[in-house]
Amino acid sequence: MPRSSKEKAIARQAKADKRPMAKAKYIRISPFKVRIVLDIIRGKSFVEARAILKNTVKAANEPILKVLESAAANAQNNLGMNKNDLYVAECYADQGPTLKRFNPVSKGRAHSILKRTSHITVILDTVNK
């Protein structure tokens, strides 16, 4: 069991996930809409996932495509991996902070409008041949 903060940092770094990943935070789209698209590309190769995102008509395609490209660039530049050997190992959308707005209605009342945000995470891995 590590005692000093330096030993703890070394132990944390040894247990860290070495797979390439990218995150996009505070994206102004509901996580429910993002998860529909993420379910389509989960487990697919990088090339296939990029083709699916470019040809599917959903609002979440653009930010997810940017995160996917960023994760592939991280794999290529930081870890020396080839983009053609990558696949989408994990991808998920967590809920970010909700912007609360009000819409005035009759008799002095107000209906609330919840503008939801998402934190999109894509983790890639290499295909074991």
The 8 nearest C-alpha neighbors of each residue, nearest first, counted from 0:
[[1, 2, 7, 6, 10, 3, 4, 9],
 [2, 0, 6, 7, 3, 10, 4, 5],
 [1, 3, 0, 6, 4, 7, 5, 8],
 [4, 2, 6, 5, 1, 7, 8, 0],
 [3, 5, 7, 6, 8, 2, 1, 9],
 [4, 6, 8, 7, 3, 9, 2, 1],
 [7, 5, 9, 3, 1, 8, 4, 10],
 [6, 8, 4, 10, 5, 9, 1, 11],
 [7, 9, 11, 5, 6, 10, 4, 12],
 [8, 10, 12, 6, 7, 11, 13, 5],
 [11, 9, 7, 13, 12, 8, 6, 14],
 [12, 10, 8, 14, 13, 9, 7, 15],
 [11, 13, 15, 9, 10, 14, 8, 7],
 [14, 12, 10, 11, 15, 9, 16, 8],
 [13, 15, 11, 12, 10, 16, 9, 17],
 [16, 14, 12, 13, 11, 17, 10, 18],
 [15, 17, 18, 14, 19, 13, 12, 20],
 [18, 16, 15, 19, 14, 20, 78, 124],
 [17, 19, 16, 124, 123, 20, 122, 74],
 [20, 18, 74, 123, 122, 70, 73, 17],
 [21, 19, 122, 70, 121, 123, 18, 22],
 [20, 22, 70, 121, 66, 120, 69, 122],
 [23, 21, 120, 119, 24, 66, 121, 20],
 [22, 24, 119, 118, 66, 120, 26, 25],
 [23, 25, 118, 26, 22, 119, 117, 95],
 [24, 26, 116, 117, 118, 95, 27, 23],
 [27, 25, 117, 116, 24, 28, 118, 23],
 [28, 26, 116, 25, 115, 117, 29, 114],
 [29, 27, 116, 26, 115, 117, 30, 59],
 [28, 30, 115, 31, 32, 116, 117, 33],
 [31, 29, 33, 117, 32, 92, 94, 34],
 [32, 30, 29, 34, 33, 35, 92, 28],
 [33, 31, 30, 29, 34, 35, 59, 28],
 [32, 34, 30, 59, 35, 31, 36, 37],
 [33, 35, 37, 31, 36, 32, 38, 30],
 [36, 34, 38, 33, 32, 37, 31, 39],
 [35, 37, 39, 38, 34, 33, 40, 59],
 [38, 36, 34, 39, 40, 35, 41, 33],
 [37, 39, 36, 35, 41, 40, 34, 90],
 [38, 40, 36, 37, 41, 35, 51, 48],
 [39, 41, 48, 37, 43, 38, 42, 36],
 [40, 42, 38, 87, 43, 39, 37, 90],
 [43, 41, 87, 88, 40, 86, 44, 89],
 [44, 42, 40, 41, 86, 87, 48, 47],
 [45, 43, 86, 47, 46, 85, 48, 87],
 [44, 46, 86, 48, 47, 85, 49, 87],
 [47, 45, 49, 48, 44, 50, 83, 82],
 [46, 48, 50, 44, 49, 45, 43, 51],
 [49, 47, 51, 45, 40, 50, 46, 43],
 [50, 48, 52, 46, 47, 51, 45, 53],
 [49, 51, 47, 53, 48, 52, 54, 46],
 [52, 50, 48, 54, 49, 53, 55, 47],
 [53, 51, 49, 55, 50, 60, 54, 48],
 [52, 54, 50, 51, 55, 49, 60, 64],
 [55, 53, 51, 52, 50, 56, 49, 60],
 [56, 54, 52, 53, 51, 57, 60, 50],
 [55, 57, 54, 58, 60, 53, 52, 59],
 [58, 56, 59, 60, 55, 36, 32, 61],
 [57, 59, 60, 56, 61, 32, 28, 33],
 [58, 60, 33, 57, 61, 62, 63, 32],
 [61, 59, 63, 52, 58, 57, 62, 64],
 [60, 62, 64, 63, 59, 65, 58, 52],
 [63, 61, 65, 64, 60, 59, 66, 26],
 [64, 62, 66, 60, 65, 61, 67, 59],
 [65, 63, 67, 61, 62, 66, 60, 68],
 [64, 66, 62, 68, 63, 67, 69, 61],
 [65, 67, 69, 63, 64, 68, 21, 70],
 [68, 66, 64, 70, 69, 65, 63, 71],
 [69, 67, 71, 65, 66, 70, 64, 72],
 [68, 70, 66, 72, 71, 67, 21, 65],
 [69, 71, 21, 20, 73, 67, 72, 68],
 [72, 70, 74, 68, 73, 69, 82, 75],
 [71, 73, 69, 75, 74, 70, 76, 68],
 [74, 72, 70, 76, 71, 77, 75, 19],
 [75, 73, 71, 19, 78, 72, 80, 77],
 [74, 76, 79, 80, 72, 73, 78, 77],
 [77, 75, 73, 79, 74, 78, 72, 80],
 [76, 78, 73, 74, 75, 79, 72, 80],
 [77, 79, 74, 80, 75, 76, 73, 19],
 [80, 78, 75, 76, 77, 74, 81, 73],
 [81, 79, 75, 74, 78, 82, 84, 76],
 [80, 82, 83, 84, 75, 79, 85, 74],
 [83, 81, 84, 85, 71, 80, 75, 45],
 [82, 84, 81, 85, 46, 45, 44, 86],
 [85, 83, 82, 125, 81, 126, 86, 80],
 [86, 84, 125, 124, 45, 82, 83, 44],
 [85, 87, 44, 45, 123, 124, 43, 88],
 [86, 88, 123, 42, 41, 43, 89, 44],
 [87, 89, 123, 124, 42, 122, 86, 41],
 [90, 88, 122, 87, 121, 41, 123, 91],
 [91, 89, 121, 120, 122, 37, 41, 88],
 [90, 92, 120, 119, 93, 37, 121, 89],
 [93, 91, 119, 118, 30, 34, 117, 120],
 [94, 92, 118, 117, 95, 30, 119, 91],
 [93, 95, 117, 30, 118, 116, 92, 96],
 [94, 96, 117, 116, 118, 25, 93, 97],
 [97, 95, 116, 98, 115, 94, 25, 117],
 [96, 98, 115, 114, 116, 99, 113, 95],
 [97, 99, 114, 113, 115, 100, 96, 116],
 [98, 100, 113, 112, 97, 114, 111, 101],
 [101, 99, 112, 111, 113, 98, 102, 114],
 [102, 100, 111, 112, 110, 109, 103, 99],
 [101, 103, 110, 109, 111, 104, 112, 100],
 [104, 102, 109, 108, 101, 110, 105, 107],
 [105, 103, 108, 109, 102, 107, 106, 110],
 [104, 106, 107, 108, 103, 109, 110, 102],
 [107, 105, 108, 104, 109, 103, 110, 102],
 [108, 106, 105, 104, 109, 103, 110, 102],
 [107, 109, 104, 106, 105, 103, 110, 102],
 [110, 108, 103, 102, 104, 101, 111, 107],
 [109, 111, 102, 101, 103, 112, 104, 108],
 [110, 112, 101, 100, 102, 109, 113, 99],
 [111, 113, 100, 101, 99, 114, 110, 102],
 [114, 112, 99, 98, 115, 97, 100, 111],
 [115, 113, 98, 97, 99, 112, 116, 100],
 [114, 116, 97, 29, 113, 28, 98, 27],
 [115, 117, 27, 95, 28, 26, 25, 29],
 [118, 116, 94, 95, 26, 30, 25, 93],
 [117, 119, 24, 93, 92, 23, 25, 95],
 [118, 120, 92, 23, 22, 91, 117, 24],
 [121, 119, 22, 91, 90, 21, 92, 23],
 [120, 122, 90, 21, 20, 89, 67, 22],
 [123, 121, 20, 89, 88, 19, 90, 87],
 [124, 122, 87, 88, 19, 86, 20, 85],
 [123, 125, 85, 86, 88, 18, 87, 126],
 [126, 124, 85, 84, 86, 127, 123, 80],
 [125, 127, 84, 85, 128, 86, 124, 44],
 [128, 126, 125, 84, 124, 85, 86, 44],
 [127, 126, 125, 84, 85, 124, 86, 83]]
